[in-house]
Amino acid sequence: MSILDLTIEDLFPNIFNRQYFFVSPNDKVYMACICLIPSIEIYIDGVVVIDNEKLVGMIGSKNILNAYYEHGSKILYKEAREIMYDSTVHIKPDNKLSEFLDHMRKHRLGFLPVINNSIIAVASIYDILRLITKHAINISITEIASKLLVIDDNYNIKDALKIMIEKNIRRLFFKEDDGIYAIVDRDILDFIVNNIVMENRDINIEELKINTIKKRKILEIDSKTSISNAAILLLKEKAPSSLIIDKEYVVTAWDIVTKVKYK
């Protein structure tokens, strides 16, 4: 039997015993932000929106930042229902891994609620990464890598956000003398929430340069690194969930999970 035919319940039994993050449709957007900011260091990739024990939507950092780019800081005090993905896309415990992957690729989501009458768990892209660490995959890491897009750190934050939105990317890369650095979407979210909500002051992202936000150095790997070892490294690195090859290419958790052919 192929691994693709195994069920979520069989492959990821641990997800049914762990906490997941959720907000109600009436909660303020910044409450979802507070859930998302530290979650970059753990397993979750988004927040579910629950109303009367029913899934009514989902929120990721990408749609928060898109709304912030369009509407400014006032969006943080709007209700979650105003920015959530109005979607009830989900999987069931007896769904196969192939169905989970199909949903992720189709809807470009790094997480999915698991529902059995009511929501009982959230499965994440990181759960699949852990699965990949246990399997030998005989393709080169370069086959799933993407060309590295590097920007100038003199961009202001708003223009940097525009690049992320237009390119549909979640991280920005910068070349420095000692290597490649990155800022991920939740780093920007953290900066915005800490300044606006926690310190109760507004910021002008057209005046502040993107290098105001702390960058993370990216681990560089050899092009001969196996897919499984790359998955192990990504799980250890967590944020920004990227690996650099020859200073020219990048491999992300999304690349490994969605581009690899499973057997």
Residue, then its C-alpha position, 0 to 999 in steps of 0.5 A: m500500500s502506498i503512503l498516499d493511501l494511509t489515513i490522517e488518523d493513521l499517519f498523524p495520531n498525535i494531532f488529536n491530543r494537542q491544542y489548536f488555535f482558534v478565534s470566534p468571528n466576533d473576536k478582533v483581528y489582533m487576537a488572531c495575530i497574537c495566536l499566529i506570531p509565536s506559532i511560527e516556532i511550533y507546528i501550526d500555520g494558521v488559526v481556525v474561526i469557530d462559531n457555535e462549535k462549527l468551522v466558519g473560516m480560517i485566518g493566516s498571516k498572509n490575509i491579515l497582511n494583505a488587509y493591513y496593506e489595503h486598509g492600514s492599522k484599523i484592520l487590527y480592530k475589525e472583527a475576524r469575520e471581515i478578513m477570514y477566508d470564508s471557507t470550510v475546507h477541511i479533511k476527516p480523520d479517515n481521509k487519505l494523505s493524497e486527499f490532504l495534499d490535494h486540498m493543500r495544493k488546490h487552496r494553497l493552505g499550509f494547514l487544514p482542520v480535521i472534522n468529525n461532526s465538529i472540529i477535533a484537530v488541525a493538521s499542518i504542513y509540518d506534520i507532513l514534513r515529519l512524515i517525510t523525514k522517515h522516508a527515503i526520497n530518491i530525487s535531488i533537492t535541486e529539482i524542487a528548489s526555486k530561484l532565490l528572489v533577493i531584495d534591497d533592504n532599503y525598501n520601505i515596509k509597505d513596498a516590501l509588503k507589496i512585493m510579497i502580495e504581488k509575488n504571492i510569497r511569504r518571505l523576503f530574502f537579503k544578501e549580506d556579506d556573511g550569508i542570506y537572511a530572511i524576513v517572514d510574514r509573521d516577523i512583519l506581523d509581530f512588528i506591526v502588532n507590537n507597535i500598534v496594539m501592545e505599545n498603543r502607537d501607530i507607525n508609518i510603514e512608508e517611512l520605515k525601512i524593511n531592515t527595521i525588522k530583525k532578519r533571520k539568517i538562513l541555513e545553507i545546504d549542499s545540493k546533494t542534501s537528501i529530501s529527508n535530511a532537508a525536511i529534518l533541517l527545516l523542522k529544526e530551523k522552524a522559522p523561516s522554514s527555508l534552506i538556501i542552495d549555492k546562494e542562488y536557490v531556495v527550498t521551503a517546507w511548501d516545496i518539499v510537501t507539495k512538489v515531492k512525488y510520494k510512493 
